[in-house]
Amino acid sequence: MSPKEKRLFYEVLENVKFPYGYASNISRCIRKRNLSGLKTHDCHVILQELLPIALRRSADKMVTSVLIELCSYFRVLCSKVLKFKELELLVEKIAQTMSNMKTIFLPSFFIVMVHLVIHLALEVKIAGPVQYRWMYPIERYLRKLKSYVRNLSCPEGSIAEAYIANEYDTKHEIDKEDCLFPTIGKSYGFVEVIKLDQKTWVQAHQYVPFNCESDVVDYYKNEHISEIKRLHRKRRLTQHQLNCLHFENFHEWFKDQVNELDLISNISNDIKTLAQGPCYFARRFKACHMNNGYRFRTNQYEEFMQTQNSGVLVVLMTESYASTTDSAPKSGNITYYGRLNDIVELNYYEKFKVILFKCDWVDVTQGRGVMKDDLGFTLVNFSHLIHSGDWISDEPFVFAGQAQQVIFVQDPEDHEWFVPRSIKPRDIFDMGEENSK
């Protein structure tokens, strides 16, 4: 590498921030443009997550593409779910990757340990995923057991007493199975009680019933669409106009329909409460620990921290329009990237509570807020947002259960662009899909 390429390489490692507990502070291991003091887990993280990004601007594309293939190979091997078909493809692909590496690197580079890489995929096919065989979970658990020691003269007794106490711990609340919105997480840290302004209340109330997974609410959605078509049959609304009217007016129409129907028939209390909307008084969190293993913090709360827990990724089924007059939109899953600004818990009169994330969402228009580079990396730009959130028709909220966690690694040359990297929760294991017989 040239001095400039080395500077760009180390700048990526110095500025990267990982979620709490995912990895150590790698920037501390950089001293005078040298890496030292890395733990084995840090080497895994650099190989799987950072090395491909750091080499984007720091090496020839032919060299970078080969190393990215090698890093992707280890990333797949260390994933929590593996399929035999993917492993068979890995066995074939790693042989081609090693062959390409031999055309670039010196023969002295290919020692026995480098040759061992070819056999790792075969080992996984026999022994199973690496996640269940390496020592990192055991080492973390041993550290937890050591923290139980209070009496240094009897460490075994302290560990046994604390283990039994945690085994019978009943502090966590049991969710109600018949609740419309079961508890999906809990706050930690400071909790503030706020009064929602009218704009925020309407934005939240629009999103919750419109995206609620309930057969009864889905029935009312279809009825509302039919009524809009009937009222505007002379105007011949386009699909885009129909969807806008449906989203903006559904929560008010839903409330009126439930109130009228409640006079002549019985409706479940959850549906009646949902139609009335939440209380104006809500709780605001700075951090939230989800049941799926993710830990989120607001962007403002972690401004001076060395960790990054505010990156949000949401995959939603969205209808895309070529123009406002497009009558045949295309439906598909679109990935939205955002930064978490606020965590709000809506209170539906103590019947149930809903945790919403308020985020700054990047414009998904290709070339504006999102783009792909020559190596296939996705880049996002937070100077181009879908909306500012200042209008009632804006959609800044999303269910906390819909959010996945990502980290944003800044591009060393163009600081407005970031490379998102998806992060899996450390202590939650995906057992895959059961084979139906």
C-alpha positions as CSV (number, residue, x, y, z in Angstrom):
1,M,0.0,0.0,0.0
2,S,1.0,3.6,-0.6
3,P,1.1,6.0,2.5
4,K,-2.3,7.4,1.4
5,E,-3.9,3.9,1.1
6,K,-2.5,3.0,4.6
7,R,-4.0,6.2,6.0
8,L,-7.4,5.4,4.5
9,F,-7.2,1.8,5.8
10,Y,-6.4,2.8,9.4
11,E,-9.0,5.6,9.3
12,V,-11.7,3.0,8.9
13,L,-10.5,1.0,11.9
14,E,-10.1,4.1,14.0
15,N,-13.6,5.5,13.4
16,V,-15.7,2.3,13.5
17,K,-18.0,1.7,16.4
18,F,-19.7,-1.6,17.3
19,P,-22.8,-2.3,19.4
20,Y,-22.3,-2.7,23.1
21,G,-20.7,-6.1,23.9
22,Y,-20.1,-7.1,20.2
23,A,-16.4,-6.3,20.1
24,S,-13.7,-4.4,21.9
25,N,-12.7,-0.8,21.0
26,I,-10.4,-1.6,18.0
27,S,-9.3,2.0,17.7
28,R,-7.3,1.5,20.9
29,C,-5.2,-1.2,19.2
30,I,-3.9,1.2,16.6
31,R,-0.6,2.8,17.6
32,K,1.5,4.7,15.1
33,R,-0.1,3.1,12.1
34,N,0.4,-0.4,13.6
35,L,-2.1,-2.9,14.9
36,S,-1.2,-4.5,18.3
37,G,-3.0,-5.9,21.3
38,L,-5.8,-7.6,19.3
39,K,-7.6,-10.4,20.9
40,T,-8.6,-13.5,18.8
41,H,-12.3,-12.4,18.8
42,D,-11.2,-8.9,17.5
43,C,-9.3,-10.7,14.6
44,H,-12.5,-12.5,13.8
45,V,-14.5,-9.2,13.8
46,I,-11.9,-7.5,11.6
47,L,-11.8,-10.3,9.1
48,Q,-15.6,-10.8,8.8
49,E,-16.8,-7.2,9.1
50,L,-14.1,-4.5,8.7
51,L,-11.4,-5.8,6.3
52,P,-13.6,-5.7,3.2
53,I,-14.7,-2.2,4.0
54,A,-11.2,-1.0,4.9
55,L,-9.8,-2.3,1.7
56,R,-12.4,-0.6,-0.6
57,R,-10.2,2.5,-0.9
58,S,-6.9,1.0,0.1
59,A,-5.9,-1.6,-2.5
60,D,-6.2,-2.6,-6.1
61,K,-9.7,-3.9,-7.1
62,M,-8.3,-7.2,-8.2
63,V,-6.7,-7.8,-4.8
64,T,-9.7,-6.4,-2.9
65,S,-12.2,-8.6,-4.7
66,V,-10.2,-11.7,-3.8
67,L,-9.8,-10.8,-0.2
68,I,-13.5,-9.9,0.0
69,E,-14.4,-13.4,-1.2
70,L,-12.1,-14.8,1.6
71,C,-13.8,-12.6,4.2
72,S,-17.3,-13.6,3.0
73,Y,-16.2,-17.3,3.2
74,F,-15.4,-16.8,7.0
75,R,-18.5,-14.8,7.5
76,V,-20.7,-17.6,6.2
77,L,-18.8,-20.2,8.1
78,C,-19.4,-18.4,11.4
79,S,-23.1,-17.7,10.7
80,K,-25.6,-19.2,13.1
81,V,-27.6,-21.0,10.4
82,L,-26.0,-23.1,7.6
83,K,-27.5,-25.1,4.8
84,F,-25.8,-28.0,3.1
85,K,-26.4,-26.6,-0.4
86,E,-24.5,-23.4,0.6
87,L,-21.7,-25.4,2.1
88,E,-21.3,-27.3,-1.1
89,L,-21.0,-24.1,-3.0
90,L,-18.5,-22.8,-0.5
91,V,-16.3,-25.8,-1.0
92,E,-16.2,-25.1,-4.7
93,K,-15.8,-21.4,-4.3
94,I,-13.0,-21.4,-1.8
95,A,-10.8,-23.5,-4.2
96,Q,-11.3,-20.9,-6.9
97,T,-10.5,-18.1,-4.4
98,M,-7.3,-19.7,-3.2
99,S,-6.3,-20.2,-6.8
100,N,-6.8,-16.5,-7.5
101,M,-4.8,-15.6,-4.4
102,K,-1.8,-17.6,-5.7
103,T,-1.7,-15.4,-8.8
104,I,-1.4,-12.3,-6.5
105,F,0.6,-13.2,-3.4
106,L,4.1,-14.6,-3.1
107,P,4.5,-18.4,-2.6
108,S,5.9,-17.9,0.9
109,F,2.5,-16.6,2.0
110,F,0.9,-20.0,1.5
111,I,1.9,-21.9,4.6
112,V,0.0,-24.8,6.1
113,M,-2.5,-22.5,8.0
114,V,-3.5,-20.8,4.7
115,H,-4.1,-24.2,3.1
116,L,-6.2,-25.3,6.1
117,V,-8.9,-22.8,5.0
118,I,-9.9,-25.1,2.1
119,H,-10.9,-27.8,4.6
120,L,-13.0,-25.6,7.0
121,A,-16.2,-25.9,5.0
122,L,-15.8,-29.7,5.0
123,E,-15.3,-29.7,8.7
124,V,-18.5,-27.7,9.2
125,K,-20.4,-30.2,7.2
126,I,-19.3,-32.9,9.6
127,A,-19.2,-31.1,13.0
128,G,-21.9,-28.5,12.5
129,P,-21.9,-24.7,12.8
130,V,-18.8,-23.0,14.4
131,Q,-21.1,-21.0,16.7
132,Y,-21.7,-24.1,18.8
133,R,-18.1,-25.3,18.9
134,W,-15.8,-22.3,19.6
135,M,-14.8,-21.1,23.1
136,Y,-16.1,-17.5,23.1
137,P,-19.5,-18.3,24.7
138,I,-17.8,-20.5,27.3
139,E,-15.2,-17.8,28.1
140,R,-17.9,-15.1,28.5
141,Y,-19.9,-17.4,30.8
142,L,-16.9,-18.1,32.9
143,R,-16.4,-14.4,33.3
144,K,-20.1,-14.1,34.4
145,L,-19.6,-16.9,37.0
146,K,-16.5,-15.1,38.4
147,S,-18.6,-11.9,38.9
148,Y,-20.8,-13.9,41.3
149,V,-17.9,-14.3,43.8
150,R,-18.5,-12.1,46.9
151,N,-16.6,-14.2,49.5
152,L,-13.1,-14.8,48.3
153,S,-12.6,-17.5,50.9
154,C,-15.5,-19.5,49.5
155,P,-15.7,-18.8,45.7
156,E,-17.5,-22.0,44.8
157,G,-20.3,-21.3,47.4
158,S,-20.8,-17.8,46.1
159,I,-21.1,-19.0,42.5
160,A,-23.6,-21.8,43.6
161,E,-25.8,-19.4,45.6
162,A,-25.9,-16.8,42.8
163,Y,-26.7,-19.4,40.2
164,I,-29.6,-20.8,42.2
165,A,-30.9,-17.3,42.8
166,N,-30.8,-16.5,39.1
167,E,-32.5,-19.8,38.3
168,Y,-35.5,-18.8,40.4
169,D,-35.6,-15.2,39.4
170,T,-39.1,-14.0,38.7
171,K,-38.5,-10.4,38.0
172,H,-39.6,-10.5,34.3
173,E,-43.3,-10.1,33.7
174,I,-45.2,-12.9,31.9
175,D,-46.8,-11.7,28.7
176,K,-50.5,-12.3,28.2
177,E,-51.1,-14.6,25.3
178,D,-54.4,-12.9,24.3
179,C,-52.9,-9.4,24.3
180,L,-53.0,-7.6,20.9
181,F,-49.4,-6.2,21.4
182,P,-47.4,-8.5,23.7
183,T,-44.3,-7.1,25.5
184,I,-41.3,-7.3,23.2
185,G,-38.7,-5.5,25.3
186,K,-38.0,-3.4,28.3
187,S,-36.3,-0.1,28.9
188,Y,-33.1,0.5,30.9
189,G,-31.7,3.7,32.2
190,F,-33.6,7.0,32.6
191,V,-37.4,7.0,31.8
192,E,-39.2,10.3,31.1
193,V,-42.9,10.9,31.1
194,I,-43.9,13.2,28.2
195,K,-47.0,14.7,26.7
196,L,-47.3,14.1,23.0
197,D,-48.0,17.0,20.8
198,Q,-50.8,16.7,18.2
199,K,-48.5,16.0,15.3
200,T,-46.6,13.2,17.0
201,W,-49.8,11.7,18.4
202,V,-51.4,11.6,14.9
203,Q,-48.3,10.1,13.3
204,A,-48.1,7.4,16.0
205,H,-51.8,6.7,15.9
206,Q,-51.8,6.5,12.1
207,Y,-49.0,3.9,12.1
208,V,-50.2,1.5,14.8
209,P,-53.6,0.4,13.5
210,F,-52.5,0.6,9.9
211,N,-49.7,-1.8,10.5
212,C,-51.4,-4.0,13.2
213,E,-51.4,-7.7,12.4
214,S,-55.0,-8.6,13.3
215,D,-57.7,-10.3,11.2
216,V,-60.3,-7.8,12.5
217,V,-58.2,-4.8,11.6
218,D,-57.4,-6.3,8.2
219,Y,-61.2,-6.6,7.6
220,Y,-61.7,-2.9,8.4
221,K,-58.8,-2.0,6.1
222,N,-60.4,-3.7,3.2
223,E,-63.8,-2.1,4.0
224,H,-62.2,1.3,4.1
225,I,-60.6,0.8,0.7
226,S,-63.9,-0.2,-0.8
227,E,-65.6,2.9,0.7
228,I,-62.9,5.2,-0.7
229,K,-63.5,3.7,-4.2
230,R,-67.2,4.1,-3.8
231,L,-67.0,7.7,-2.8
232,H,-64.5,8.7,-5.5
233,R,-65.8,6.5,-8.3
234,K,-66.3,9.5,-10.6
235,R,-62.7,10.8,-10.1
236,R,-61.1,7.4,-11.0
237,L,-58.3,7.6,-8.4
238,T,-54.9,6.3,-9.2
239,Q,-53.4,3.6,-7.0
240,H,-51.1,6.1,-5.4
241,Q,-53.9,8.5,-4.5
242,L,-56.0,5.6,-3.2
243,N,-53.1,4.5,-0.9
244,C,-52.5,8.0,0.4
245,L,-56.2,8.5,1.3
246,H,-56.3,5.1,2.9
247,F,-53.3,5.8,5.1
248,E,-54.2,9.4,6.1
249,N,-57.9,8.7,6.9
250,F,-58.1,5.1,8.1
251,H,-57.5,5.8,11.8
252,E,-60.4,8.3,12.0
253,W,-62.7,6.1,9.9
254,F,-61.8,3.1,12.0
255,K,-62.7,4.9,15.2
256,D,-66.1,6.0,13.9
257,Q,-66.9,2.5,12.6
258,V,-66.0,0.8,15.9
259,N,-68.1,3.3,17.9
260,E,-71.1,2.8,15.7
261,L,-70.8,-0.9,15.7
262,D,-70.3,-1.1,19.4
263,L,-73.8,0.2,19.9
264,I,-75.5,-2.8,18.3
265,S,-72.9,-5.6,18.8
266,N,-70.1,-6.6,21.1
267,I,-66.5,-5.8,20.0
268,S,-63.4,-7.0,21.8
269,N,-61.9,-4.5,24.3
270,D,-58.6,-4.5,22.5
271,I,-60.1,-3.4,19.2
272,K,-62.1,-0.7,20.9
273,T,-59.1,0.6,22.7
274,L,-57.0,0.5,19.6
275,A,-59.6,2.5,17.7
276,Q,-59.8,5.2,20.3
277,G,-56.0,5.8,20.1
278,P,-53.3,6.1,22.8
279,C,-53.1,8.4,25.8
280,Y,-51.4,11.8,25.2
281,F,-49.1,11.0,28.0
282,A,-46.3,8.5,27.0
283,R,-43.0,7.3,28.3
284,R,-39.7,8.1,26.5
285,F,-36.6,5.9,26.8
286,K,-33.0,6.5,25.9
287,A,-32.3,2.8,25.6
288,C,-34.2,-0.3,25.1
289,H,-33.3,-4.0,25.4
290,M,-35.4,-6.2,23.1
291,N,-36.4,-9.8,23.7
292,N,-34.8,-10.8,20.3
293,G,-31.3,-9.9,21.7
294,Y,-30.9,-6.4,20.3
295,R,-30.0,-3.5,22.4
296,F,-30.9,-0.1,21.0
297,R,-29.9,3.4,22.1
298,T,-30.8,6.8,20.7
299,N,-28.3,8.6,18.5
300,Q,-28.1,11.6,20.9
301,Y,-27.6,9.4,24.0
302,E,-24.5,7.6,22.5
303,E,-23.0,10.7,21.0
304,F,-19.9,10.6,23.2
305,M,-19.7,6.8,23.6
306,Q,-17.4,4.4,21.9
307,T,-20.3,2.1,20.9
308,Q,-23.0,2.3,18.2
309,N,-26.5,1.0,19.0
310,S,-28.6,3.5,17.1
311,G,-28.4,1.9,13.6
312,V,-31.8,0.6,12.4
313,L,-32.7,-1.6,9.5
314,V,-36.2,-2.4,8.5
315,V,-37.4,-4.6,5.6
316,L,-41.0,-3.8,4.6
317,M,-43.3,-4.8,1.8
318,T,-43.7,-1.5,-0.1
319,E,-45.5,-0.6,-3.3
320,S,-43.2,1.4,-5.7
321,Y,-44.6,3.9,-8.2
322,A,-43.0,5.1,-11.4
323,S,-45.0,8.3,-11.0
324,T,-48.1,9.7,-9.2
325,T,-50.3,8.5,-12.2
326,D,-48.9,5.0,-12.1
327,S,-51.8,2.6,-12.0
328,A,-49.7,-0.6,-11.7
329,P,-47.3,-0.3,-8.9
330,K,-44.7,-3.0,-8.1
331,S,-44.8,-4.6,-4.7
332,G,-41.6,-5.9,-3.1
333,N,-39.5,-6.0,0.0
334,I,-37.5,-2.7,0.4
335,T,-34.7,-2.3,2.9
336,Y,-34.9,1.0,4.8
337,Y,-31.9,2.3,6.8
338,G,-32.2,4.8,9.6
339,R,-30.8,6.2,12.8
340,L,-32.8,6.0,16.0
341,N,-33.8,9.4,17.4
342,D,-36.4,8.6,20.0
343,I,-38.0,5.6,21.7
344,V,-41.7,6.1,22.7
345,E,-43.9,3.8,24.6
346,L,-47.6,4.4,23.8
347,N,-50.1,3.6,26.6
348,Y,-53.5,2.4,25.4
349,Y,-55.3,3.1,28.7
350,E,-53.4,0.3,30.4
351,K,-54.9,-2.4,28.1
352,F,-51.7,-2.8,26.2
353,K,-48.5,-0.8,25.5
354,V,-46.7,-0.3,22.2
355,I,-43.0,0.6,21.8
356,L,-42.2,2.7,18.7
357,F,-38.9,3.8,17.3
358,K,-38.7,7.3,15.7
359,C,-35.9,7.4,13.2
360,D,-34.3,9.5,10.4
361,W,-34.9,7.3,7.3
362,V,-32.5,7.5,4.4
363,D,-34.1,8.1,1.0
364,V,-34.1,4.8,-0.8
365,T,-33.9,6.4,-4.2
366,Q,-31.0,4.8,-6.0
367,G,-28.1,7.3,-6.4
368,R,-29.6,9.8,-4.0
369,G,-29.7,8.3,-0.5
370,V,-28.6,4.8,-1.4
371,M,-26.1,3.5,-4.0
372,K,-23.9,0.5,-4.8
373,D,-20.2,0.7,-5.6
374,D,-18.2,-1.3,-8.0
375,L,-17.5,-4.0,-5.4
376,G,-21.2,-4.5,-4.6
377,F,-21.2,-2.6,-1.2
378,T,-24.3,-0.7,-0.3
379,L,-23.7,2.9,0.8
380,V,-26.2,5.3,2.4
381,N,-26.2,9.1,2.8
382,F,-28.0,10.7,5.8
383,S,-28.0,14.1,4.2
384,H,-30.8,12.8,1.9
385,L,-33.8,11.6,4.0
386,I,-37.2,10.4,2.9
387,H,-38.8,13.2,4.9
388,S,-38.1,15.5,7.8
389,G,-40.9,14.2,10.0
390,D,-42.4,17.7,10.3
391,W,-45.6,16.9,8.5
392,I,-48.5,14.9,9.8
393,S,-48.4,12.7,6.6
394,D,-44.8,11.7,7.3
395,E,-44.0,8.2,8.7
396,P,-41.0,8.5,11.1
397,F,-42.2,5.6,13.4
398,V,-41.8,1.9,13.2
399,F,-42.6,-1.0,15.6
400,A,-39.6,-1.8,17.8
401,G,-40.1,-5.5,17.0
402,Q,-39.7,-4.8,13.2
403,A,-36.2,-3.2,13.7
404,Q,-32.9,-5.0,13.1
405,Q,-29.6,-3.6,14.1
406,V,-26.9,-2.3,11.8
407,I,-23.6,-0.4,12.2
408,F,-22.7,2.4,9.8
409,V,-19.0,2.5,8.8
410,Q,-18.0,5.9,7.4
411,D,-16.3,6.1,4.0
412,P,-12.8,7.4,4.6
413,E,-12.8,9.6,1.4
414,D,-16.4,10.8,1.2
415,H,-17.6,11.3,4.8
416,E,-21.2,11.8,3.9
417,W,-21.5,8.1,2.8
418,F,-21.7,5.2,5.2
419,V,-21.5,1.4,4.6
420,P,-24.2,-0.4,6.6
421,R,-23.3,-3.8,8.1
422,S,-26.0,-6.0,9.6
423,I,-25.3,-7.2,13.1
424,K,-26.8,-10.4,14.6
425,P,-27.5,-10.6,18.4
426,R,-24.8,-12.4,20.2
427,D,-26.7,-14.5,22.7
428,I,-29.7,-15.5,20.5
429,F,-29.3,-18.6,18.3
430,D,-31.4,-19.2,15.3
431,M,-32.3,-22.9,15.1
432,G,-33.4,-22.7,11.5
433,E,-36.5,-24.1,9.9
434,E,-37.8,-27.6,10.8
435,N,-38.0,-30.0,7.9
436,S,-41.6,-31.1,7.4
437,K,-41.9,-34.9,6.8
